Amino acid sequence: MVEIGVAISVASSAYNAIKGAVEKGREAQELVHVFSKFFDASDQISEANIKNANAPNVTKLFSGSSVESQAIEITAARHKIMAMEKELREFLIYSGQSAFYEDMMEERKRIRRARILAANRAAEKKAFYIDMVALVVGIGVSVIMIVFTVSLIASAS
């Protein structure tokens, strides 16, 4: 899952930029674009988790990586993001910018609920269609094999 590694890298860069800017006395409101990068990376990890959870059975069966490796990569990334976010929160609180952080988190929760709901619906729909196509193809191949076998038996008689 290359996108998880990239997301962690982007989040770490944004985290370091925010921390450095606040240490130099800049206000959190001036760093909106950097916060955006950090939380976009966090959302990419959440979306990867949702995609992994709602992957079609065919994809799960033939994926190149094990379930364990996917689980550990997603879990490690999620814990790293959580630790960075916790440090950012504490850093903003100690620098006297807790109101900004709390408002941002409330808005984030509202937006995230809507996005996760939409992402779950889309992933479930995609998984359903892929599984149905695989089922139809499997039935089609089975019917062709039966017809071919019956025609061989009929021609041998």
Buried (B, 14 or more C-beta within 10 A) or exposed (E): BEBBEEBBEBBBBBBEBBBEBBEEEBEBEEBEEBBEBBBEBBBBBBBBBBBBEBBBEBBEEEEEEEEEEBEEBBEEBBEBBEEBBEEBBEBBEEBEBBEBBEEBEEEBEEEBEEBBEEBEEEBEEBBEEBBEEBEEEEEEEEEEEEEEEEEEEEEEE
